[in-house]
């Protein structure tokens, strides 16, 4: 087995290096061409020749990028938002005084000072919801059309995995954000029973963890692996829970991380006790897989449950596919979850993926910092995503928030200064990164608590936040699961800081720290192509409402 893992490791790393190099090169080329469509984008004269060598491949990607925005606009119009959605989310020429300057040789993007953010944006689909919808559709009885999928690496890895597993997925030629999945009416079995199926999942935790659980419920041999960083991301708690159900599954014993090896022979249900302190994805993965077993399943949290809103999101989505989860106890304590043997997934025929609430935080924070007015469409008061609570934090700091069922509008009276807060961000760890930058423009320190999960993400985000905020002029106190950020004197951030993105291809670092430009300074984003991971049109959207 160790020899096989060694061979797999060499093969996966080689494949990953090629994919990552191609992705970064093409992402930067895409950024150059698509942003150059805006009046606010320039390429230095001495770089123009090298930029032109991006050739036909980059031009094709630029065309695809425009198609992504057009598809999102179509989604907005279908929800009754009207034609104005196209103008606000695609017309970068409205950027006024703000510009982007791409240095393709250094692979850096300079964001020039932002005086205000004003306008409306339509959000891309949620990453968490996109992959959950795809998996539940695959486990369901019937065909399911999934609309407004996020176009990102995470979702691509999930779709490729379903293709490898021979789960029928029909792509929509006219709408790249929609697919139709023919469900298996139960567990997903190996298409090659006598051979091991190898699934390469990059750094996509939203694919690795749910698939590891779901594939234990059927029959077959599987190996799930990813990039080197994936091999540093813990999964042992999930593996332990699956073993309690009788699964023959393992990860690397020394590290508790992938690759994951599965020898599945169906499961009969049972009781599971797992930790909820590391990641709510472990619980969500077990919940989503449980209806595929032949028997009752009871899952109990033995310590505490972090990011409970994400679990509620999972349970709400399962209900849309016909499965009811019984909850005993307090979600803020040590709850138990019961999935009866008669609970089976049934296709809802079609399902729409909500706009990504984490992505909403960048635009809302920008409006709070600059005193502008921004409306984000795609999530609102009826959202199932916990990250919409970020708007409440901005309100605590001094902004004014108006809620609608599927949109949030935020503004701030320029006479009202943002003030520091002390807030538990355990339920909004992704959006809490955006809060870290907003605090640079507040009066007094801000304490961001209960974010130990930052240390377990695509990069060690606590260290990254501390380092980059310090470079911008803040003083930061770091602890195990919280940090205290003291803003720069007079809220004057340092000019021309190069923001490292730490190979965090969920793009949180690049997008979060681009908002430092709201302090009237140039901000240089290293490796801006990392936004291709989950939000390839971010800088275009930012430019469309910035002045």
C-alpha positions as CSV (number, residue, x, y, z in Angstrom):
1,X,0.0,0.0,0.0
2,X,2.8,2.4,0.9
3,X,4.5,1.7,-2.5
4,X,1.2,2.4,-4.3
5,X,0.7,5.7,-2.4
6,X,4.3,6.7,-3.3
7,X,3.6,6.1,-7.0
8,X,0.3,8.0,-6.7
9,X,2.0,10.8,-5.0
10,X,4.6,11.2,-7.8
11,X,1.9,11.1,-10.4
12,X,-0.4,13.5,-8.6
13,X,2.3,16.0,-7.9
14,X,3.5,16.0,-11.4
15,X,0.0,16.5,-12.7
16,X,-0.7,19.2,-10.1
17,X,2.5,21.2,-11.1
18,X,1.4,21.2,-14.7
19,X,-2.2,22.2,-13.9
20,X,-1.1,25.0,-11.4
21,X,1.5,26.5,-13.8
22,X,-1.1,26.5,-16.6
23,X,-3.8,27.9,-14.4
24,X,-1.6,30.8,-13.1
25,X,-0.3,31.7,-16.6
26,X,-3.7,31.7,-18.2
27,X,-5.4,33.4,-15.2
28,X,-2.9,36.3,-15.4
29,X,-3.4,36.5,-19.2
30,X,-7.1,36.5,-18.7
31,X,-6.8,39.2,-16.1
32,X,-4.8,41.4,-18.6
33,X,-7.2,41.0,-21.4
34,X,-10.6,41.2,-19.6
35,X,-9.6,44.1,-17.5
36,X,-8.1,45.9,-20.5
37,X,-11.7,46.0,-21.8
38,X,-12.3,48.6,-19.1
39,X,-11.2,52.3,-19.4
40,X,-9.6,51.9,-15.9
41,X,-7.0,49.3,-16.8
42,X,-3.5,49.9,-18.1
43,X,-0.5,47.8,-19.0
44,X,2.8,49.6,-18.7
45,X,4.3,50.3,-22.2
46,X,7.4,48.3,-21.6
47,X,5.1,45.3,-20.7
48,X,2.8,45.5,-23.7
49,X,4.8,43.2,-25.9
50,X,5.0,40.4,-23.4
51,X,1.3,40.8,-22.6
52,X,0.5,40.4,-26.3
53,X,2.1,37.0,-26.3
54,X,-0.8,35.6,-24.4
55,X,-2.3,34.9,-27.9
56,X,-5.4,33.0,-28.8
57,X,-5.7,30.9,-25.6
58,X,-6.0,34.0,-23.5
59,X,-8.4,35.6,-25.9
60,X,-10.5,32.5,-25.7
61,X,-10.5,32.7,-21.9
62,X,-11.5,36.3,-22.0
63,X,-14.5,35.4,-24.2
64,X,-15.4,32.7,-21.6
65,X,-15.1,35.3,-18.8
66,X,-17.6,37.5,-20.6
67,X,-19.8,34.5,-20.9
68,X,-19.7,34.0,-17.2
69,X,-20.9,37.5,-16.5
70,X,-23.6,37.2,-19.1
71,X,-24.7,33.9,-17.5
72,X,-24.9,35.6,-14.1
73,X,-26.8,38.5,-15.6
74,X,-29.3,36.0,-17.1
75,X,-29.7,34.5,-13.6
76,X,-30.4,37.9,-12.1
77,X,-33.0,38.7,-14.7
78,X,-34.6,35.4,-14.1
79,X,-35.0,36.3,-10.5
80,X,-36.8,39.6,-11.5
81,X,-33.8,41.9,-11.0
82,X,-34.2,43.5,-14.5
83,X,-31.8,44.7,-17.2
84,X,-29.9,47.0,-14.9
85,X,-28.0,44.0,-13.5
86,X,-26.0,43.8,-16.7
87,X,-24.9,47.3,-16.5
88,X,-23.8,47.2,-12.9
89,X,-21.9,43.9,-13.0
90,X,-20.2,44.1,-16.4
91,X,-19.4,47.7,-17.2
92,X,-16.0,48.4,-15.8
93,X,-15.8,51.8,-17.6
94,X,-17.7,53.2,-14.7
95,X,-14.6,52.9,-12.5
96,X,-13.8,56.6,-12.8
97,X,-10.5,57.4,-11.1
98,X,-9.7,53.9,-10.0
99,X,-7.4,51.8,-12.2
100,X,-5.7,48.4,-12.3
101,X,-2.2,47.9,-13.5
102,X,-1.0,44.4,-14.3
103,X,2.7,43.6,-14.3
104,X,2.8,40.3,-16.0
105,X,6.5,39.8,-15.5
106,X,6.2,40.1,-11.7
107,X,2.7,38.5,-11.7
108,X,1.4,41.4,-9.7
109,X,-1.7,43.7,-9.9
110,X,-1.7,47.2,-8.6
111,X,-5.0,48.5,-7.3
112,X,-5.0,52.3,-7.3
113,X,-6.8,54.3,-4.6
114,X,-10.5,53.8,-4.2
115,X,-12.5,56.8,-3.0
116,X,-15.9,55.2,-2.9
117,X,-17.8,52.0,-3.8
118,X,-21.3,52.7,-5.1
119,X,-23.6,50.4,-7.2
120,X,-25.1,47.0,-7.4
121,X,-23.4,43.6,-8.0
122,X,-24.9,40.2,-8.7
123,X,-23.0,37.5,-6.8
124,X,-21.5,34.3,-8.3
125,X,-22.9,31.1,-6.9
126,X,-21.8,29.8,-3.5
127,X,-19.0,27.3,-3.6
128,X,-20.3,25.4,-0.5
129,X,-23.8,25.2,-2.0
130,X,-22.6,24.3,-5.5
131,X,-20.7,21.2,-4.5
132,X,-23.4,20.1,-2.0
133,X,-26.1,20.4,-4.7
134,X,-24.0,18.3,-7.2
135,X,-23.4,15.5,-4.6
136,X,-27.0,15.4,-3.4
137,X,-28.2,15.4,-7.1
138,X,-25.9,12.4,-7.7
139,X,-27.3,10.5,-4.7
140,X,-31.0,11.3,-5.6
141,X,-33.6,9.4,-7.5
142,X,-34.3,11.3,-10.7
143,X,-32.8,14.0,-12.8
144,X,-31.9,17.4,-11.2
145,X,-31.0,20.6,-13.1
146,X,-28.6,22.6,-11.0
147,X,-28.4,26.3,-11.9
148,X,-26.0,29.2,-11.1
149,X,-23.1,26.9,-10.2
150,X,-20.0,28.7,-9.3
151,X,-17.4,28.4,-12.0
152,X,-14.3,27.5,-10.1
153,X,-11.7,24.8,-9.5
154,X,-13.6,23.3,-6.6
155,X,-16.7,22.7,-8.7
156,X,-14.6,21.6,-11.7
157,X,-12.9,18.9,-9.5
158,X,-16.3,17.7,-8.3
159,X,-17.7,17.5,-11.8
160,X,-14.6,15.7,-13.0
161,X,-15.0,13.2,-10.1
162,X,-18.6,12.6,-11.0
163,X,-17.5,12.0,-14.6
164,X,-14.8,9.5,-13.5
165,X,-17.4,7.7,-11.3
166,X,-19.7,7.6,-14.4
167,X,-22.5,9.6,-12.8
168,X,-24.3,11.2,-15.9
169,X,-23.8,15.0,-15.9
170,X,-25.1,16.8,-18.9
171,X,-23.6,20.3,-19.5
172,X,-25.8,23.1,-20.8
173,X,-24.3,24.4,-24.0
174,X,-26.1,27.8,-23.6
175,X,-25.5,28.3,-19.9
176,X,-22.1,27.2,-18.5
177,X,-23.4,27.6,-14.9
178,X,-26.1,24.9,-15.3
179,X,-25.9,21.1,-15.5
180,X,-28.4,18.2,-15.3
181,X,-27.4,15.3,-13.1
182,X,-28.9,11.9,-13.4
183,X,-29.0,10.5,-9.8
184,X,-28.1,7.0,-8.7
185,X,-31.1,6.6,-6.4
186,X,-28.7,5.6,-3.6
187,X,-25.0,5.2,-3.1
188,X,-22.4,5.8,-5.9
189,X,-20.7,2.5,-6.8
190,X,-17.4,2.1,-8.5
191,X,-17.7,1.8,-12.3
192,X,-14.7,-0.6,-12.2
193,X,-15.3,-3.0,-9.3
194,X,-12.0,-4.9,-9.7
195,X,-9.8,-1.8,-10.0
196,X,-9.2,1.2,-7.7
197,X,-10.7,4.4,-8.9
198,X,-8.3,7.4,-8.5
199,X,-9.8,10.8,-7.9
200,X,-7.6,13.9,-8.0
201,X,-9.4,16.7,-6.1
202,X,-6.8,19.5,-6.1
203,X,-7.2,21.5,-2.9
204,X,-11.0,21.3,-2.9
205,X,-12.1,20.5,0.6
206,X,-15.7,20.8,-0.4
207,X,-15.1,17.9,-2.8
208,X,-12.7,15.8,-0.8
209,X,-14.6,15.5,2.4
210,X,-18.2,14.9,1.1
211,X,-16.9,12.4,-1.5
212,X,-14.8,10.5,1.1
213,X,-18.0,10.0,3.1
214,X,-20.4,9.3,0.2
215,X,-18.1,6.7,-1.5
216,X,-18.0,4.7,1.7
217,X,-21.7,4.0,1.4
218,X,-21.5,2.1,-1.8
219,X,-19.3,-0.6,-3.3
220,X,-15.8,-0.3,-4.8
221,X,-12.2,0.7,-4.2
222,X,-11.2,4.4,-4.3
223,X,-8.2,6.6,-3.7
224,X,-8.9,10.3,-3.1
225,X,-5.9,12.7,-3.3
226,X,-4.9,16.2,-4.1
227,X,-2.2,18.9,-4.2
228,X,0.5,19.0,-1.5
229,X,-1.5,21.4,0.6
230,X,-4.4,19.0,0.6
231,X,-2.1,16.5,2.2
232,X,-1.7,18.9,5.1
233,X,-5.4,19.4,5.7
234,X,-6.8,17.2,8.5
235,X,-9.5,14.6,7.7
236,X,-8.9,12.1,10.5
237,X,-12.0,13.1,12.5
238,X,-14.2,12.3,9.5
239,X,-12.3,9.0,8.9
240,X,-12.9,8.0,12.5
241,X,-16.6,8.7,12.2
242,X,-16.8,6.6,9.0
243,X,-15.0,3.7,10.7
244,X,-17.5,3.8,13.6
245,X,-20.2,3.1,10.9
246,X,-18.1,0.1,9.8
247,X,-16.4,1.6,6.8
248,X,-13.0,0.3,5.6
249,X,-11.4,3.6,5.1
250,X,-8.1,5.2,6.0
251,X,-5.9,8.3,5.6
252,X,-2.2,8.8,6.3
253,X,-1.8,7.7,9.9
254,X,1.1,9.9,10.7
255,X,-0.6,13.1,9.6
256,X,-4.3,12.4,9.7
257,X,-4.5,13.9,6.2
258,X,-5.2,12.6,2.6
259,X,-4.8,10.6,0.5
260,X,-7.9,8.7,1.6
261,X,-8.2,5.0,0.7
262,X,-11.6,3.4,0.6
263,X,-12.6,-0.3,0.2
264,X,-16.4,0.1,0.3
265,X,-18.9,-2.7,0.7
266,X,-22.0,-0.9,1.7
267,X,-23.0,0.1,5.2
268,X,-25.9,-0.7,7.5
269,X,-26.2,2.4,9.6
270,X,-25.3,2.9,13.3
271,X,-24.1,5.5,15.8
272,X,-21.3,8.0,15.4
273,X,-19.6,10.3,17.9
274,X,-17.3,12.9,16.4
275,X,-15.5,16.1,17.2
276,X,-17.0,19.3,15.9
277,X,-14.1,21.6,16.9
278,X,-11.9,21.2,13.8
279,X,-14.4,21.7,10.9
280,X,-18.1,21.6,10.4
281,X,-17.4,19.9,7.0
282,X,-16.8,16.6,8.7
283,X,-20.3,16.6,10.2
284,X,-21.9,17.9,6.9
285,X,-20.2,15.2,5.0
286,X,-21.5,12.5,7.3
287,X,-25.0,14.0,7.2
288,X,-25.1,14.2,3.4
289,X,-23.9,10.6,3.0
290,X,-26.2,9.0,5.7
291,X,-29.4,8.6,3.6
292,X,-27.4,6.4,1.3
293,X,-26.9,3.7,3.9
294,X,-29.4,0.9,4.7
295,X,-30.4,1.8,8.3
296,X,-30.8,4.5,10.9
297,X,-27.8,6.8,11.5
298,X,-27.3,8.9,14.6
299,X,-24.4,11.4,14.7
300,X,-23.5,13.0,18.0
301,X,-21.0,15.9,18.6
302,X,-18.8,15.0,21.5
303,X,-17.3,18.4,22.3
304,X,-18.4,21.6,20.5
305,X,-19.7,22.5,17.0
306,X,-18.0,25.3,15.2
307,X,-19.5,27.0,12.1
308,X,-23.0,25.8,13.0
309,X,-24.6,27.9,10.2
310,X,-22.9,25.7,7.6
311,X,-24.4,22.6,9.2
312,X,-27.8,24.3,9.1
313,X,-27.2,25.1,5.4
314,X,-26.5,21.4,4.8
315,X,-29.6,20.3,6.6
316,X,-31.7,22.8,4.8
317,X,-30.4,21.7,1.4
318,X,-31.0,18.0,2.3
319,X,-34.6,18.9,3.0
320,X,-34.9,20.3,-0.5
321,X,-33.9,16.9,-1.7
322,X,-36.6,15.2,0.4
323,X,-34.6,14.2,3.5
324,X,-35.5,15.4,7.0
325,X,-32.8,15.4,9.7
326,X,-34.0,15.2,13.3
327,X,-32.0,17.4,15.7
328,X,-31.7,16.7,19.4
329,X,-30.1,19.2,21.7
330,X,-28.7,22.7,21.2
331,X,-26.7,23.5,18.0
332,X,-24.4,25.7,20.1
333,X,-23.8,22.8,22.5
334,X,-23.4,19.0,21.7
335,X,-26.3,18.2,19.4
336,X,-27.2,14.9,17.9
337,X,-28.5,14.3,14.4
338,X,-30.8,11.4,13.4
339,X,-31.4,10.3,9.9
340,X,-34.0,7.6,9.6
341,X,-33.6,4.5,7.4
342,X,-36.7,5.6,5.4
343,X,-35.1,9.0,4.5
344,X,-34.0,8.9,0.9
345,X,-33.1,11.6,-1.6
346,X,-35.6,12.5,-4.3
347,X,-34.8,15.0,-7.0
348,X,-36.4,18.4,-6.7
349,X,-36.2,18.5,-10.5
350,X,-34.3,21.8,-10.4
351,X,-32.4,23.8,-7.8
352,X,-30.9,27.3,-7.9
353,X,-27.5,27.9,-6.2
354,X,-27.6,31.0,-4.0
355,X,-25.1,33.8,-4.5
356,X,-22.0,33.4,-2.4
357,X,-22.4,35.3,0.9
358,X,-18.7,35.2,1.6
359,X,-18.1,37.1,-1.6
360,X,-20.7,39.7,-0.6
361,X,-18.5,40.7,2.3
362,X,-15.9,42.4,0.1
363,X,-18.4,44.8,-1.5
364,X,-20.3,45.4,1.8
365,X,-17.0,46.2,3.7
366,X,-15.9,48.5,0.9
367,X,-19.0,50.5,1.2
368,X,-18.7,50.7,5.0
369,X,-15.0,51.8,4.7
370,X,-15.6,54.5,2.0
371,X,-19.1,55.7,3.0
372,X,-20.6,54.6,-0.3
373,X,-23.8,52.6,-1.0
374,X,-23.7,49.1,-2.3
375,X,-26.4,46.5,-3.0
376,X,-25.4,42.8,-3.3
377,X,-27.9,40.6,-5.1
378,X,-28.1,36.8,-4.7
379,X,-28.4,36.5,-0.9
380,X,-30.4,38.3,1.7
381,X,-32.7,37.9,4.7
382,X,-33.9,34.5,3.4
383,X,-30.4,33.2,2.8
384,X,-29.4,29.8,4.2
385,X,-25.8,30.9,4.4
386,X,-24.3,32.0,7.8
387,X,-21.9,34.5,6.2
388,X,-24.8,37.0,5.6
389,X,-24.3,37.8,9.3
390,X,-21.2,39.7,8.3
391,X,-23.6,42.6,7.5
392,X,-24.6,42.7,11.1
393,X,-21.0,43.1,12.2
394,X,-20.7,46.1,9.8
395,X,-23.8,47.5,11.4
396,X,-22.2,47.2,14.8
397,X,-19.2,49.1,13.5
398,X,-21.4,52.0,12.4
399,X,-22.9,51.1,8.9
400,X,-26.6,51.1,8.0
401,X,-27.9,47.9,6.6
402,X,-31.2,47.3,4.7
403,X,-32.3,43.7,4.1
404,X,-34.5,42.2,1.3
405,X,-35.2,38.5,0.8
406,X,-32.5,38.2,-1.8
407,X,-30.3,41.3,-1.4
408,X,-28.5,43.4,1.1
409,X,-27.8,47.1,0.9
410,X,-25.2,48.8,3.0
411,X,-24.2,52.4,3.4
412,X,-22.5,54.6,6.0
413,X,-23.1,58.2,6.8
414,X,-19.6,59.9,6.3
415,X,-20.2,61.7,9.6
416,X,-20.3,58.4,11.5
417,X,-16.9,56.8,11.9
418,X,-16.4,53.1,12.0
419,X,-15.6,51.8,15.5
420,X,-13.7,48.8,16.7
421,X,-15.7,45.8,17.9
422,X,-15.2,42.6,19.9
423,X,-16.9,39.8,18.0
424,X,-17.2,36.0,18.0
425,X,-16.7,35.0,14.3
426,X,-16.9,31.3,14.9
427,X,-20.0,31.2,12.6
428,X,-18.5,33.4,9.9
429,X,-14.8,32.4,9.7
430,X,-14.4,33.3,5.9
431,X,-16.1,36.6,6.2
432,X,-14.1,37.4,9.3
433,X,-11.0,37.8,7.1
434,X,-12.8,40.8,5.4
435,X,-13.5,42.2,8.9
436,X,-9.7,42.2,9.5
437,X,-9.2,44.7,6.7
438,X,-12.2,46.8,7.7
439,X,-10.8,47.2,11.2
440,X,-7.8,49.1,9.7
441,X,-10.3,52.0,9.1
442,X,-12.0,51.9,12.5
443,X,-11.5,53.9,15.7
444,X,-10.0,51.6,18.4
445,X,-9.0,48.0,18.3
446,X,-11.1,45.1,17.1
447,X,-10.9,41.6,18.5
448,X,-11.8,38.7,16.1
449,X,-12.6,35.7,18.3
450,X,-13.1,31.9,17.7
451,X,-11.3,31.6,14.4
452,X,-9.0,28.7,15.1
453,X,-10.3,27.2,11.8
454,X,-8.3,29.9,10.0
455,X,-5.2,27.8,10.8
456,X,-6.7,24.7,9.0
457,X,-7.6,26.4,5.7
458,X,-5.9,26.4,2.3
459,X,-3.1,28.4,4.0
460,X,-2.4,29.2,7.6
461,X,-4.7,32.2,7.5
462,X,-4.1,33.5,11.0
463,X,-0.4,34.0,10.3
464,X,-1.3,35.5,6.9
465,X,-3.7,38.0,8.3
466,X,-1.3,39.0,11.0
467,X,1.6,39.5,8.6
468,X,-0.3,41.5,5.9
469,X,-2.2,43.7,8.4
470,X,1.2,44.5,10.1
471,X,2.7,45.4,6.7
472,X,-0.2,47.9,6.2
473,X,0.6,49.6,9.4
474,X,-1.5,47.8,12.0
475,X,-0.3,46.3,15.3
476,X,-1.7,42.8,15.8
477,X,-1.8,40.6,18.8
478,X,-2.1,36.9,17.9
479,X,-3.4,34.1,20.0
480,X,-4.5,30.5,19.3
481,X,-8.0,31.2,18.2
482,X,-8.3,35.0,18.1
483,X,-6.4,38.1,17.2
484,X,-6.6,41.8,18.3
485,X,-6.0,44.3,15.5
486,X,-5.0,47.9,16.4
487,X,-5.5,50.1,13.4
488,X,-2.7,52.3,12.0
489,X,-2.4,55.7,13.6
490,X,-5.0,58.0,12.1
491,X,-6.2,55.0,10.0
492,X,-3.5,55.8,7.5
493,X,-2.4,52.5,5.8
494,X,1.0,52.2,4.3
495,X,1.5,53.1,0.6
496,X,2.5,50.5,-2.1
497,X,2.4,47.4,0.1
498,X,2.8,44.1,-1.7
499,X,0.2,41.7,-0.5
500,X,1.2,38.1,-0.5
501,X,-1.5,35.6,-1.3
502,X,0.2,32.6,0.2
503,X,-0.9,30.2,-2.5
504,X,-4.4,30.6,-1.0
505,X,-6.2,29.8,-4.2
506,X,-9.6,30.3,-2.5
507,X,-8.6,33.9,-3.3
508,X,-9.6,35.2,0.2
509,X,-6.2,37.0,0.7
510,X,-6.2,38.7,-2.7
511,X,-9.8,39.9,-2.5
512,X,-9.8,40.9,1.1
513,X,-6.6,43.0,1.0
514,X,-7.6,44.7,-2.3
515,X,-9.9,46.7,0.0
516,X,-6.8,48.4,1.6
517,X,-6.9,50.7,-1.5
518,X,-9.9,52.3,0.1
519,X,-7.4,54.0,2.3
520,X,-6.3,56.2,-0.6
521,X,-3.1,54.2,-1.4
522,X,-1.9,51.9,-4.1
523,X,-2.1,48.2,-3.1
524,X,-0.1,45.6,-5.0
525,X,-1.6,42.1,-5.1
526,X,0.9,39.3,-5.7
527,X,-0.4,36.4,-7.9
528,X,-3.7,38.0,-8.7
529,X,-4.6,35.0,-10.9
530,X,-5.5,33.1,-7.7
531,X,-8.9,34.7,-7.9
532,X,-9.6,32.3,-10.8
533,X,-10.1,29.7,-8.0
534,X,-13.6,30.9,-6.9
535,X,-14.3,34.4,-8.3
536,X,-12.6,35.0,-11.6
537,X,-14.5,38.2,-12.3
538,X,-13.8,39.8,-8.9
539,X,-11.6,42.6,-10.1
540,X,-14.0,43.4,-12.9
541,X,-16.9,43.6,-10.4
542,X,-14.8,45.7,-8.0
543,X,-13.9,48.1,-10.8
544,X,-17.5,48.4,-12.0
545,X,-18.6,50.1,-8.7
546,X,-15.4,51.8,-7.7
547,X,-14.4,55.5,-8.2
